Amino acid sequence: MTSRRDFLKVTGAAGAGLVLGLHLDAKSRPGETAKVLFQPNAFLAVRTDGSVQITIPKAEMGQGVRTALPLAVAEEMDLDWSRVEVATAQPGPDFKNMQTGGSTSVSTTWTPLRKAGAAAREMLKTAAAAQWNVAVGLCRTEKGFVLGPGGKKLGYGALAEAAARLPVPKDAPLKKAAEFRLLGKRTPRVDGPAIVTGKAVFGLDVRRPGQRFAAVLRCPVPGGQPKTWDEDRAKTVRGVKTVVKVPTGLAVVAESTWAAFKGRDALAATATWDEGPARDFSSAALEAKMRAALAGPADDARREGDPAKALAAAAKVLEAEYSFPYQAHATVEPMNATAVILPEGAEMWAGSQSANRAQERAAEALGLKAGQMKVNVPLIGGGFGRRLGTDFSTEAAQVAKAAGGGPMQVVWDREDDFRHDLFHPATLHRLRAGLDASGALAAWTHRIAGPAVLRSWTGGQKSPAQAAVESNGALDIPYAIPAIAVDFAEVEAPTPLGWWRGIEIVPNVFARECFLDEVAHAQGQDPLALRLQLLGSRGIVKFGREEADIRRLKKVLEVAAAKAGWGRKRPAGRGLGLACHAYDGRTYAAAVAEVSVAKGQLRVHKITCAVDCGLVVNPSGLEAQVEGGLAFGLSALFSQITWEKGRTVQTGFHDFPVLRLADMPAIETHVVPSAEAPSGMGEPPVPLAIPAVLNAVFAATGRRIRQVPLGPDAFK
C-alpha cells in the first residue's frame, strides 16, 4: 500500500543524492561572486570574509523552512548564525526534486543537510591542522572558526581556499543532540525583518525591465473555452496593449495590473462561451451520487477480522453519516507568475511548491527542454498545497510567448482564485460501530464516498494506491478494535482537484474522532477514558505499509488532556472536546478544545495542543505551525465551495469566511520531548480542530453536529 506521503515526499531517496551527487569542486558557479572559494556541495558556499551562504531546496510559504533547514547545516558546521545568508535553490542538476508539501521538508532533508555541514566542518579542520602541522583531533570548531592547541585560531574564510583542495569526506561524524548549540533553541525567522519592512520579494513583487502585466479571462465553468469576443472593447481601456488567445482563455496584456483587470472586465462583457461537459454540474447532484455510493461497491483500504459478522452479532449497532464540503485554498497571495522568453530559452519567477514540475510543464508548453527553463522561487504568500499545481506558472509562460516574449507577469484576482482553484473535494462518510453484550466496541466500519484527489497527481489515472490515499486518517485508525473495515467509493466529478493542507486526513479524522465520541456516549464512557482504553499498551502498529507508535500517540493525548484540565467542572454552557491522530505515523498530536454556545453563537475559547514531532529544530517555528494549522482547521468549520451550473457559488472572502483575529482562540502548545528524528508540523494540527470543537459542542449543549460548514442557524 502506498501512502499519500509517497506521492508528496520530496527528497526521500533523492535526498541522499543531494549530498552524494553534487558539484564537489571549489569553483565559483556562473553569477556567483569570485569571493566564494569553498563550495563542497550544493548546499553551502564559504566566502573569504567568513560569511556563508546556505541554499535550501524547499519553498518558503510561511512554514519557516528558510530558518529551520539552514539551522541543520549551521549546527553541524559550527557557524556564526549572524553571518549566514539563506538562498532558495533553483531546479537543476543539483536540485532534482524541490517539492514542498506533505509536511516533509525537515524530515526529508534533515540528514542530507547535516551531512553537508559536517563534511565542510571536517574539511576546514583538516585544512587548519595541515597549516598548523598538528593532528586534526587537536582541532575543534566554534562560531565560524577552527581552534587549535596553544590558542591557535583561524576563521573559515581564511581556510576556505585550502579546504577546497581537500577530498570531501563521505561519512563525517554528526553531532550528538547534547552538543547542539543552535538546534532546539528559539530562533527568529531569517525573513522576518524583510517581511515587516516590505523588502521581502514575493511573487507579486517581481519586476523586470520592460515588464508588462496580464489578466486572463477564463470561462466561469472549468474546462470551458471562448467562442466569440471583441478584443477592441478591451483596448478601449487606457494602458491595454493587446489581447492574445492562450489555452486557458483570453489574456489581456497591459501596462499595469489595474489596466489588465479593467480591460479583461470590458472583454468579458462581449465574450460567449462553450462551457463544456461540466456546465450542468451541481453540488446537489454530486451529493446524490455520493449517497448512492455509500451503499454500492468500494475499494478496500483496510480490513481486519470479519466486520459484517461482528456487526450482525452485535448487541447494539450505532450508525452515523458525516459530511464535508468542497474547500478552496484561499491563499492570501493570489496566483501569479512572471515569465520572459529568451534567445537561449526562458526564465520564470513563480512561487511554486513544486519548482521542478513547474519547470518541466512550462518548458513543455514552450517546446523547450527543461534545462532551458530557469525557475526562480520567491517567497510565497500562502501555499496550503495550492501551489503544488502548475496551472498558473505554465499559463504565465504561454501568455509571455503569445504576447511576444517580453517579461510578462500574469496575476489572478480573488475571484480567479475561487473560480479556478484546484479544490479539495467533498466527501460523505458512513460509519457503523457494533457493541457486544458487555458494551465493548467489537466492530468498526467507515465508508468514504467522493471524488479522488489523487487523480490530480496521476494524470487522471486511477492508482492502485487510491483507496489507501483517499482514506488516509480513516484506515490508520489507531484504536484496538477486533473487526475493522475501511473503504473508498469513488464518485467522479468534473471539477479541478488538488492537495489541500491536511487533505483527506481532515474530513476522515473529523468523522472518525466525532463518531468515536458517539460510541463513548452510547457506552456511558468518558471520551478520554475510551480512547486511552482502546490505545492500550501497544507499541508500533502497522497499517499496510504505514505504521505508528501508539505509545507516542497515547502520551500526547494524556498531556493535552492534563494541561487542559480534563475532568474539571466547567461553567454552565461550556464544554471540552478532544481529538488525536498519528499523522502518517511520524507526528503525534492531540488537541482539547474549550467552547461555549450562547444565544446561538459558538465561541472557541481555547485549544490545548500536545505534539510529539521528534527533535524540535526551532521551538518558535513549531508553535507558529501549531497555531496556524489549528486556525486553518477552524476556518473549515465555516467555509465551503458549492457548485451550480458548473460554477462555484462562492467567489471571495465575503462568502468564503476564514478565521478572523477576533475569533482566534488562545492556543497552548505543549511539546512532548523526543529523541526521534524531526518530522513535520505543517499539517498534523489541522485535522484536530474540527472534531475537538464539535465534540466540545456536544459536551456543552448535548447537540451532535455531523456536517460542516456550520451555518448561521446551526445552534438555533
Secondary structure, DSSP 4 states (H G I P E B T S, - for coil): ---HHHHH--SHHHHHHHHHTS--S-PPPTTS-TTEEEEEETTEEEETTS-EEEEESS--SSS-HHHHHHHHHHHHHT--GGGEEEEE--SSSS-S-----TT-HHHHHHHHHHHHHHHHHHHHHHHHHHHHTS-GGG-EEETTEEE-GGG-EEEHHHHHHHHHTSPPPSSPPPPPGGG-SSTTS----TTHHHHHTT---BGGG---TT-EEEEEE--SSTT-EEEE--HHHHHTSTTEEEEEEETTEEEEEESSHHHHHHHHHHHHTT-EEE--GGGG--HHHHHHHHHHHTTS--EEEEEES-HHHHHHH-SEEEEEEEEE-BB----SSPPEEEEEEETTEEEEEE--S-HHHHHHHHHHHHT--GGGEEEE--B-S--TTGGG--HHHHHHHHHHHHTTSS-EEEE--HHHHHHS--BBPPEEEEEEEEE-TTS-EEEEEEEEEE--GGGGGTTTPPPTTHHHHHTTTTTT--S--SEEEEEEEE---SS-B---TTTTHHHHHHHHHHHHHHHHHHHT--HHHHHHHHHTT--EEEETTEEEEHHHHHHHHHHHHHHHTTTS---TTEEEEEEEEEETTTEEEEEEEEEEEETTEEEEEEEEEEEE-SS-S-HHHHHHHHHHHHHHHHHTTT--B-EETTEES--STTTS----GGGPPEEEEEEPP--SPP---SSTTHHHHHHHHHHHHHHHHS----BSSPPTTTT-
